[in-house]
Amino acid sequence: MTFQGSLLDLGGDSRPGPLAGAVRRTALTEGAWIDVLPGWLTGADALFERLLDAVPWRAERRQMYERVVDVPRLLCFYGEDEPLPDPALDAAKAALDAHYVPELGEPFRTAGLCLYRDGRDSVAWHGDTIGRGSTTDTMVAILSLGSPRSLLLRPRRGGAATVRRDLGHGDLIVMGGSCQRTWEHAVPKTARPAGPRISVQFRPRGVR
């Protein structure tokens, strides 16, 4: 994996910036919305390098119709009682809680990490609907580190244009409202040169 850092990331401490007055919300359809804040985490490239080494990445295989296939990315999941692998992620979670708990009604509890090694790694269209996300409004906050990749969103029932956001180098996107059950999201494969990217997904209890 070859990673090229951002010229705009001047290093220093890895810490989140302010959210109030900075994050921008886009209303989708059926009560879904996304909040986006580019460059939310300073020192993001240094954090990427630390996580690349510190996280116990694992490959998984899953049943796909009549065969078992490799999951096209590496994974690691941190449950409610597990310490996160870097203090910068604790700081990011605390900042997200401080901003979103009044609206969400509860804190973020877990962190799922995905490592996209190159353009061949991907995640197919889906919503985080294992658990409460299938029936109730919730939020999933994603911190993107490393090389930018496209995150696409589309309504499950069709009828609206696909939304695209290129995320990396400390960018934040929060999917909220009915987004997990009325919209789907994906990180598609790409034939263009793509460096590695780490996605950190903060979720409330009971949402996967």
C-alpha positions in Angstrom: 0.0 0.0 0.0 1.3 3.4 -1.0 -0.1 6.4 0.9 0.4 10.0 -0.2 -0.4 12.5 2.6 -2.3 15.7 2.0 -0.3 18.9 1.5 -3.0 20.6 3.6 -2.5 18.4 6.7 0.4 20.1 8.5 0.7 17.4 11.1 0.9 18.2 14.8 -1.6 16.8 17.2 -4.5 14.7 15.8 -7.6 16.3 17.2 -11.1 17.2 16.0 -12.1 20.8 15.2 -15.4 22.5 16.2 -18.7 21.1 14.8 -21.1 23.8 15.8 -21.3 26.4 13.0 -19.0 24.4 10.8 -20.7 21.2 9.8 -23.1 21.6 6.9 -26.4 19.6 6.7 -28.0 18.4 3.4 -31.6 17.2 3.6 -32.3 14.1 1.5 -35.7 12.5 1.2 -38.1 10.7 3.6 -36.5 12.3 6.6 -32.9 11.4 5.8 -30.0 13.8 6.0 -26.2 14.0 5.9 -23.9 16.3 7.7 -20.4 16.9 6.1 -17.3 18.7 7.3 -14.1 18.4 5.3 -10.9 18.3 7.2 -12.6 18.0 10.6 -9.6 16.2 12.2 -6.2 17.9 12.1 -3.2 15.6 12.0 -5.3 13.0 10.2 -2.5 11.6 8.1 -0.4 10.9 11.2 -3.4 9.2 12.8 -3.8 7.1 9.6 -0.2 5.9 9.9 -0.7 5.0 13.6 -3.9 3.1 13.0 -2.4 1.2 10.1 0.2 -0.2 12.5 -1.7 -0.4 15.7 -5.1 -1.9 14.7 -5.3 -5.8 14.5 -6.8 -5.8 11.0 -8.4 -9.0 9.9 -9.8 -10.5 6.7 -13.2 -12.0 6.7 -15.2 -14.3 4.4 -18.9 -14.2 4.0 -21.7 -16.3 2.5 -22.8 -14.7 -0.8 -25.6 -16.6 -2.4 -24.3 -20.1 -3.0 -20.6 -19.5 -2.2 -18.3 -18.0 0.4 -16.3 -15.0 -0.8 -13.5 -12.8 0.7 -14.8 -9.5 2.1 -13.0 -6.8 -0.1 -11.5 -4.8 2.8 -9.9 -5.4 6.2 -11.9 -5.0 9.4 -11.7 -4.4 13.1 -14.6 -3.7 15.5 -14.4 -2.1 19.0 -17.4 -2.8 21.2 -18.7 -0.6 24.0 -16.3 -1.9 26.7 -13.2 -2.0 24.5 -10.6 0.8 24.5 -10.1 2.5 21.2 -6.7 2.1 19.5 -5.7 5.8 19.7 -6.5 8.8 21.9 -7.5 10.8 18.9 -10.5 8.5 18.3 -11.5 9.0 21.9 -11.4 12.8 21.3 -13.4 12.4 18.1 -16.0 10.4 19.8 -16.3 12.9 22.7 -16.7 15.8 20.2 -19.4 13.9 18.3 -21.2 13.1 21.5 -21.1 16.7 22.7 -22.6 18.0 19.4 -25.1 15.2 18.5 -26.4 13.8 21.8 -29.0 16.6 22.2 -30.4 15.6 18.8 -29.7 11.8 18.9 -30.7 11.3 22.5 -27.8 9.0 23.3 -24.0 8.8 22.8 -22.1 6.9 20.2 -21.0 3.6 21.7 -19.0 1.5 19.2 -16.4 2.0 16.5 -16.0 -0.1 13.4 -12.9 0.3 11.3 -12.4 -0.6 7.7 -9.2 -0.5 5.7 -9.6 -0.1 2.0 -6.1 -1.1 0.7 -6.5 0.1 -2.9 -9.2 0.7 -5.5 -10.1 -3.0 -5.6 -11.4 -2.9 -2.1 -15.0 -1.7 -1.7 -18.3 -2.1 0.1 -21.6 -2.8 -1.7 -24.8 -0.9 -1.5 -26.3 -1.3 2.0 -27.8 0.4 5.1 -26.8 -0.1 8.6 -30.0 -2.0 9.4 -28.8 -4.8 11.7 -30.5 -3.8 14.9 -32.4 -0.6 15.6 -31.4 1.1 12.4 -34.0 -1.0 10.5 -37.0 0.5 12.5 -35.9 3.8 14.1 -34.1 7.0 13.2 -30.4 6.9 14.2 -27.0 8.3 13.3 -23.8 6.8 12.0 -20.8 9.1 12.0 -17.9 8.3 9.6 -14.4 9.7 10.0 -12.3 9.2 6.8 -8.5 8.9 7.0 -6.0 8.4 4.2 -6.5 8.7 0.5 -9.9 10.0 -0.6 -12.5 7.6 -1.9 -16.1 8.2 -3.1 -19.0 7.5 -0.8 -22.2 7.2 -2.8 -25.7 7.4 -1.4 -29.0 6.5 -3.2 -32.6 6.2 -2.1 -33.8 2.7 -1.6 -37.0 3.3 -3.6 -35.4 5.3 -6.4 -36.6 8.6 -7.7 -33.8 10.8 -6.6 -30.3 11.5 -7.8 -27.3 9.6 -6.3 -25.3 11.7 -3.9 -21.5 11.5 -4.0 -19.0 12.7 -1.5 -15.2 12.2 -1.8 -13.9 11.6 1.7 -10.4 11.3 3.1 -7.7 13.1 5.1 -9.8 13.7 8.2 -13.2 14.4 6.5 -16.4 13.7 8.5 -19.8 12.6 7.3 -22.8 11.9 9.6 -25.8 10.0 8.2 -28.9 10.7 10.2 -32.6 10.6 10.4 -34.1 7.8 8.4 -30.9 7.5 6.3 -30.1 3.9 7.2 -33.4 2.5 6.3 -34.6 4.8 3.4 -31.2 5.3 1.7 -28.3 3.0 0.9 -24.6 3.9 0.7 -21.6 2.3 -0.9 -17.9 2.7 -1.6 -17.5 1.4 -5.1 -14.4 -0.2 -6.7 -12.4 2.1 -8.9 -10.0 1.5 -11.8 -8.3 4.8 -11.0 -5.1 4.8 -8.9 -6.3 4.9 -5.2 -4.2 4.8 -2.1 -5.3 3.2 1.2 -8.1 4.7 3.2 -9.4 3.9 6.8 -13.0 4.5 7.6 -14.0 4.8 11.3 -17.7 4.4 11.9 -19.1 5.5 15.2 -22.5 4.1 16.1 -25.0 4.2 18.9 -25.8 1.0 20.9 -27.7 -1.6 18.9 -26.9 -0.3 15.4 -24.7 -2.2 13.0 
